[in-house]
Amino acid sequence: MSIRASAGIFTDRGALYSMSAMAQDSPYGSVIMINNPKVEDPWGSYPGGNPLPIVLNKNIIFPTFASYVTDNPHWHPTTVNQFSLSVQRQFGQDWLLSVNYVGNTISHLINAQQLNPAVFLGTGPCTLNTVNGPTSYSVCSTTANTNQRRALYMKNPALGQYYGIISTSYDDGTGNYNGMYVQVQKRLSRGTTILANYTWSHCISDLWNGNPGNNGVSSVTPGDRRLDRGACDDAGQQSTDQRHVLTLSAVAQTPRFSNNMLRLFASDWQFSPILKVKSGSYFTVNVGTDNLLNGEGGGNQRPNQVAGVSPYLDNKSVDGWLNPKAFVIPPMGTMGNVPRNSLQAPGLIQLDLSVSRTFRIAERKSIQVRGESFNLPNHLNPGLPIAAVNQGTFGKIQTDVSGTSGLSAGDPRILQFALKYVF
């Protein structure tokens, strides 16, 4: 028996890519968009007329409501404190059992924040101070006056009109991972070797964003990153928190038979199955619209869950995984109570198999025949359900919100064969 323990602190410098968005800022790297332009005069509604080509001089024009990205010049690189403890024990002649704990804590996790969000002012009538003077709105907070409700614009319309989304990066995010890893191994004997791995783990963190852009994707509620704390995900907001993972692999070789006929057809075949079983990944149910009316979009704004109602249907299937009656869109300007990455998608079961044999035709020449199958039983492994509450296909497992592209699923059965001549 052996016992091993380790601990370490790991860090790295931030990639240049993480600050690349600053080079695309206005006024030199901006993208200028004109809504509803006229063909005969595309720049007729743009202040000052056609801004192209841009002349790099002191009179450069800053476009109105431009998007900007800025970074904290004193930010710290992400640091990971890692710990592990392993106990291994041999039993029998060929077997080894290993039980491991693997964990880490993450500090200085990069996250994005919005410095110039739109302020929710209620849904009643109001009068806002604009560059054109006081302007009355029958509904004070709408997506049509998002820019007029931004913090800098409300403070000083004359100067604030030049600033739209302002994203910035912070290094105050945290996260942690804890996992139990169990391995059973049988070394090669009697033509067979077996390796089984099981991991039970949980990862939780703030919303990570390694490259804040000027698209407004940041924390759902500006200034409150803790509201977005949940199961870990990657930059594409796909969950990486895998609670249960079981992998079983083996290599078995048929013996060399003494009978001539059996030796010719049945000897020396090698079978290599791999079984993978994973629990479902986690995802975020969203309202699909900017319900907070803060200019952040609705992709990460969550609904309310009805108390006492299961979020899943009784008979979960690709035609209905989530229960639409369990979620309601909260009142305008408010965030729902459903946590980020709190609902689980279907799991995965996959069996792969490789069969091969080498036929020796001379002392240094042989022919190897191999056949491989991925997802041998052709088992259906559905993907993520439609997560936007405002979609008619909400809760179903399809490839897009329109529901026109069929089922979202893993690979079907794939077969491949090879013939190799070795000399």
N, C-alpha and C positions, 0 to 999 in steps of 0.2 A: 504494500500500500504506500502511496505517496501523497503528500499534501503540499500544494503550491499556492502562493499568494503574491500579488503584485499590485503596484499602484504607480500612477504616472500622471504628469501634467503635460498636456500637448497644446500647442498653439501654432498659428501660422500667420503670415502676413496677408492682408487683404488683397484680393486680385484686382488688377487695374480695371478689369471688366466691371467691378462693382461701382465704379465712379464714372463709367463711360457716358451715362445719360447727361452729365453736366455739359459735355461738349455739344449736345444737341439743343441746348437752351436758346431761347431768343436773346438778342435779336438776330444772331448770325446763323444759328442752326435750327431755326423754328420751321414748323410746317404750318403754312397759312391755308386755312379752309374758308371758302365762301359758301354760305347757304343760299340756295335758290338763285344762282347767278343767271343773268340774261346772256344769251349767246352773242347778241350784237354788242354788248358792253359788259364783259364778265367782271370787271373791277369797278363798275359804276357805284356799287354800294359800299366799297371799301374806302375807309378814310384816307384821303390823300391820293387816291387812284392807284394805278399799277405800281407795286413796290419792287418789281423785278426789272433789271438785275439789281441785286443789293450792292450798294456802294459802301465799301468799308471806310468810313470816315467818321468824324465826330458828330455828324448830323444823322447818324443811323436812326431809323425809325423803330421804336418798340411797338409791336402790335398790341391791340387791346385784348385783355383776358388771355394772355399767353401763359403757357404752362412752363414751369421751372422745376428743376431738381437741384437740391443743395445737399451737402454732406457736412457732418460735424468734423472739423479739421483735427479734433483731439480724440477721435474715437479709438477704442481699443480693439485689437483683433480678437476673434472668438477664441475662448479657452475651454478646454475639456479636461476635467479631472476624472481619470478612469481607474476603476478598481476591479479586481478579480480574485476569486478563491476557488481552488480546484481540489477535489479529493478523488483519487483514482485507486481502484482495487482490482487486482487480478483474481479470477476465480476459475476453478477447473484448469485445464491445460492450455486452453486457447482463447479464453474470454477475458475481456477487460471492460469494467464499468467505470465511467467518469461522470461525476456530478459537479457542475460548475455554477458559480454565481458571477455574472458580468454586469457591471453597472457604471454609470458615469453621471456627472453633473456638468451642465453647460452654462457658462457665463459669457457676457458680452455678445449675446446672440443678436445679430443685426435684424432690425425691424424697421418698417417704414411708418411715417406719420404724415399727416396732412396739416400744413401750417396755415392754410387759408381756406378752411371749409366754409360751406354755406351754412348760415345759422337758421334753424327752424324758428319761424315767427308765428306759428299757429296757422289755422286755415280760415280765419275770419278776414274781413276787409282791413286794409291798412294803407298807409301812405309812406313811401320810401323816398329818401333824399337821393336823387340821381344826378348825373352830369347835366341832364336837361331840366333840372329843377324837381320839385316834389311830384311824384308820380303815384297815382292811386291804383290799388289792385283790389278787385272784388274778393280774390282769394290770395292771402298774403304770401303763402309758401307753396310754390309750384315749381316744376322742373323748368318752366319757361323763364323764371326770374332767378335762377340759381346764381348766376354771376352777380346780380344786384344784391344778393343776400350774403355774399362772401364777406368775411371779417374785415379785410382791408378796404373793400369797397364801401362798406357801411361806415368805416372810420373816416375815410376821405375819398369820395367818389372820383375827384379829379385825378388823384394818383392811383387809387385802387383799381381803376378801370384797366390798368395795364397788367394786372396780375390775376390769373385764373388759378389753376391747381398749382400748389407749391408743395412738392413732396420732399421729405428729408429722411435721412437714415439716423437711427439711434443704435447705441450698442448696449442697451440696458435689458435686453431680453434674456430669459433663462429657460432652461429645460433640464430634464433628467430621464434616464433610462435605467430600468432594472430588469434583469432577465435571469432565468434559470435554464441552464443548458445541460441536458443529460445525453450521454452517448454510450451505446453498447456496441462493442466491436468483437468480432470473431476473426482471428487471423486465419490465413489460408491453411486448411487441413482437410484431407479427404476430398479435395477438389472443390471446396466451398469456402468463401469468405463473405461475411455479413457485416454491414455497418448500419446502425440505426441512430438517428438524432431526433431529439425532441426539444423544442424551445418554448418556454412560457415567459412572456415578457410584456412590458408596458412602457410606452414612451409618451411623455407629455411635455409640451413646450408652449411658449408664446408663438404668435404668428411670425414665421421667419420670412424675410424678404432680403436676399443678398444683393439685389440690384434695383433699388427703388427707382421707378420710372415716373414719367410725367403723365401717366394714365390714371392717376388717382387711386391706384390699388394700394391700400395701406390698412391700418387698423380700421375696423368698422366704425368705431366711435373715436374720433380724433381726441388724443390725450388720454385714452383709457385702453392701453394694450392688454390689460388683464382680462378685459371682457372677451377677448379672442383666444384665451388660453384653452388648449384642448389637446387631443391626440395629435402627435407629430405628423407633419406632412412635408412634401417637398415644395420646390418653387412653383410647380404647377398646381399646388394645392391638392395633390393626390396623397392620401394617407399612407404613411410608412410605418404606422403602428400595427404590427402583426402580432396578435396575442398568442396564437397557437400555430406552431409549424412542426410537422412531423415528416421526416424523410427516411425512407427505408430503401437501402440498395444492397444488392448481392451479386456475386459472380459464382456461377456453378458450372462445372465442367463434367461432361459425361466420361465415364471411365473407358479405358482401352479394353475392349472385349476380346476374349480369346477366340471366339467363334469368328471365322473368316467373314461371313456375311454381315454379322453385327459390327465387326471391326470396320468394315468397308463403309457402312451407311450410318452407324450410330455412334462410333467412337469420336472423342475429341471435339464434340460440339460444346460451345461456350454460350451460356445464357446469362444475360445481365439485365435484370429488371430494376427499375427505380420507381418507387411509389412516393408521391408527394401529396400531403394533405395539409391544407392551410385554412384557418378561420378567415372569415370575411374581413375585408378592410373597412375602414370607417370613412364617412363622408358627411358633408354639411348640407342640411336642408336650408334652402334660401327662399326669400319671397320673390326674387326675380325682377324686382323693381327697386328704385331708390325710395324706399318707404320712409327712411329718415330724412329725405330731402336735404342731404348735406353734400351732394355732389360726388359721393363715393360710389354710386352704382349699387345694384341690388344683388350682385353675385355672392356676397358674403353676409348680407343682412338676413337675420333669421326670423322665423315666425314664432308664434306662441303655440305651445302644445297644450291641448285640452286635457285638463286634469282627469285622471281615471280612465283615459282612453289609450289603448295600446297603439304605438306608432306603426306597428306592423299588422298586416292582414292575418287572419287566422290561418288561411291556406296560402302561404306565400308562394308566388310563382313569377315567371317573367311577365305575365299579364297583370300582375298586381303584387308589389312587394311591400309598399308603404300604404298606410291607411289614410286616405285624403281627409277623412272626418276627424283625424287626430290633430290637425294643424289649422290654424287660422292666422290670417295676416293681422298684425297688431295695429292699433290706431296710428295714424300718420304722425311721424316725428318720434316714434318710440321703437325700441329694439325688443324683439321677442325673447322668450326665455329658453329657447332651445340652444344648448351649448354647441360650439364648433366641433365638428368631427365626432358627433355623439351617436350616430346611427350606423348600423353595420350592414354591409352588402353581403351577398352570397359568398360562401367559401369556395375552395378549389380542391378538387380531387383529380389527380392525373397519374396514370400508369404508363410508363415508357418501357420498352423492351428492345434489347439488342440480341441478335442471334448470329454467331459467326463460327467459322471453322476454317482451318488452314490445311490444305492438301499438299503434301510434299511430293514433288514429281522428280526431283533429283537431289543430289547432296546439297546444293546451294540454290535450288530453285523451288518455289512453292506458289500456290494460288490460294488466296484468301477470299472467301465468300462471306458477305455480311449483309444482313437485313436489319433495319431499324424501324421501329414504330413509335411515334409520339402520340400520346393519348390513345393508347391501343383500344380501350372499350368505346371510344368516341363519346366520352361522357361530356354532357353539356356543363360548361362552367360560365354561368352568366356574369355580366359585368355590373357596372354601377347603375342603380335606378335613376330615372329623371328626378332631379332634386329641386326643381323650381316649382313652388306651390302654384304659381299663376299659370302653369302650363296644363293643357288638357290631358297630356300624357303623364302627369305627375305620378310618381310611384311605380311606373312601369319600367321595364328594363329594355331600353331601345338605344340606338346609336346617337340620336339627336333629339332636340326638343320637338321637331316636327313629326317625328315618328314615321318618317317615310323611308328610312334606310335600313329597316330590319332590326334584328336582334343584336344587342351588344354582348359579345361573348368571347371567350378564349378560343384558341385554335382548335379545329376539329381534328380527327385522326389524320396523321401525316405518315406516309410510308416512304422509305427510301432504301435503295439497294445498291450494293457496290461489289465490284469484282476487281481484285488487285493481284497483279503478277509480280512476285518478288524474285529478284535474281542478283 
